[in-house]
Amino acid sequence: MTSRNYTTEGIILARRNYSEADRILSIYTKHFGRLSYIAKGIRRPTSRKRGHLEVFSYIKFQGSRGKGLDILTEVETIDNFREIRTDLKKTALAFYFVEVIGRTTHEGAPNSELFSLILANLKKLTFEEKLLSLKNRFIVDVLTSLGFWPKGVALANPEDKLLEVTERDLGSSRVGKKLIN
């Protein structure tokens, strides 16, 4: 029998409001892949978890298995990538990174290599100046990690291949093109 409560690390991919005071979060976890969680009472002004649950934050958290969605019970920020959040171009690229992961992965499919890749690229983004090359390397690495592209083979236009895999445009790609290209 598996434990009802568990602790892991994750990167927040997306969030959306739910009911009056709750929020549903999509988190790419280190051990379980992409999962959805409900953070109860997070939108209340007195919530202690409120500041920890921002998109592309790297967190350590405790979850509790629920009947529907798992419930987020405790949260601690490991890195909120403050340096990225002060630069509009880097923020746009970070949102692009998490959207790519959200669109190319399935719920509950763990991939520790992909988790390390996301984290490494967010850390690189804090000091990288050549954003377009970082974006293209990220796309190729994600496609390779997920098995959509062979390892070690050059990819002429990574964005076209990503579009083929996702079968639709990414919402953040428009912003990224204006700011990064």
Order of alpha helices (4+ residues) and beta strands (2+ residues): beta-beta-beta-beta-beta-alpha-alpha-alpha-alpha-alpha-alpha
